[in-house]
Amino acid sequence: MSIINRILGEPEIRALDPQNKAEVKTMIDQLIKIGKADDFISLAPGGPFDGQLHHREAKAIGRRIHEIGGVELMMAVRQTIKNKLKDVLAEHLDHAWKGIGTWRP
């Protein structure tokens, strides 16, 4: 990752039209809150976690990101999450997003 991307954000996010960019930035903020508060995966279902132990809201956000920009945008958001929350939570997000489009980090 370049220092430019670290400062300005991922190119796939920067290239979005203003409305989608604002929506994606809001979703990134939501993912950061989820990651800090709950994590993206759990050891037991219940509460915000589905039967696959994935955070429901994080999965819904992943679906919406995929609708906007496909796997390329999902990868850009994942990189942003990795920069903000570090490797382990980014890997947990990978698991929560399994089954969305062709998601394979």
BELGITA-V716783 format. One record per residue. PSI is psi in radians with two decimals (none if undefined). D_LAST is the distance of its C-alpha to the last C-alpha in whole Angstrom. Layout:
psi=(PSI/PSI)
d_last=(D_LAST/D_LAST)
//
This chain:
psi=(2.36/2.78/-0.58/-0.84/-0.64/-0.66/-0.83/-0.26/2.92/2.45/-0.61/-0.54/-0.75/-0.53/-0.19/2.70/2.78/-0.70/-0.83/-0.63/-0.77/-0.73/-0.76/-0.72/-0.67/-0.74/-0.64/-0.76/-0.72/-0.75/-0.69/-0.76/-0.78/-0.84/-0.75/-0.68/-0.77/-0.40/3.02/-0.24/2.83/2.91/-0.24/2.51/2.90/2.87/-2.24/0.02/2.42/-3.05/-0.34/0.08/0.35/2.50/2.12/-0.84/-0.70/-0.70/-0.75/-0.69/-0.75/-0.72/-0.75/-0.73/-0.72/-0.71/-0.68/-0.79/0.26/-2.88/-0.56/-0.75/-0.65/-0.73/-0.68/-0.73/-0.72/-0.75/-0.68/-0.76/-0.72/-0.73/-0.61/-0.65/-0.06/3.06/-0.82/-0.82/-0.57/-0.69/-0.63/-0.65/-0.67/-0.80/-0.72/-0.50/0.04/2.40/-0.02/2.04/-2.30/0.60/2.04/1.59/none)
d_last=(16/19/22/22/19/19/23/23/19/16/18/16/18/21/21/22/25/27/26/23/22/24/23/19/21/22/19/18/21/21/17/19/22/20/18/21/23/21/18/15/16/19/21/24/24/26/26/23/21/21/22/18/18/16/18/19/19/16/15/18/16/13/15/17/15/14/17/18/16/13/9/10/12/9/7/11/12/9/10/14/13/12/16/18/17/15/13/13/13/10/9/11/10/7/9/12/10/9/12/11/12/9/6/4/0)
//
